[in-house]
Amino acid sequence: MRTELVTTLKRQATDLLAELERDREPILITQHGLPSAYLIDVESFEAMQQRMKLLEGIARGERAVEEQRTLSHEQARTRLKRWLK
């Protein structure tokens, strides 16, 4: 991963964005020597958001199993039949 100063971002934003779109490699922006932000291309960001939603759904399902908030196959079929009518 590449690291750039915030001043470089200020001076060369257009160039950095073009490189970001072309290479799809995140850029770490530092300010006063400390990490400040990441620049990532839109496609990678959206894919990451989708993965996070999927992982959150899996985590909710695991919690439901741990808390015994689950249905048997037959109970689920009965509920679905009611919803699909």
BELVEN-V792419 format. One record per run of one state. SS is the DSSP state (~ for helix, > for strand, _ for the rest). FROM is the first residue (numbers start at 1). LEN is the number of residues. Records with the same first field share a line. If there is no record, write none. Layout:
SS=FROM-LEN, FROM-LEN
//
This chain:
_=1-1, 24-3, 32-2, 40-2, 67-6, 85-1
>=2-4, 27-5, 34-6
~=6-18, 42-25, 73-12
//
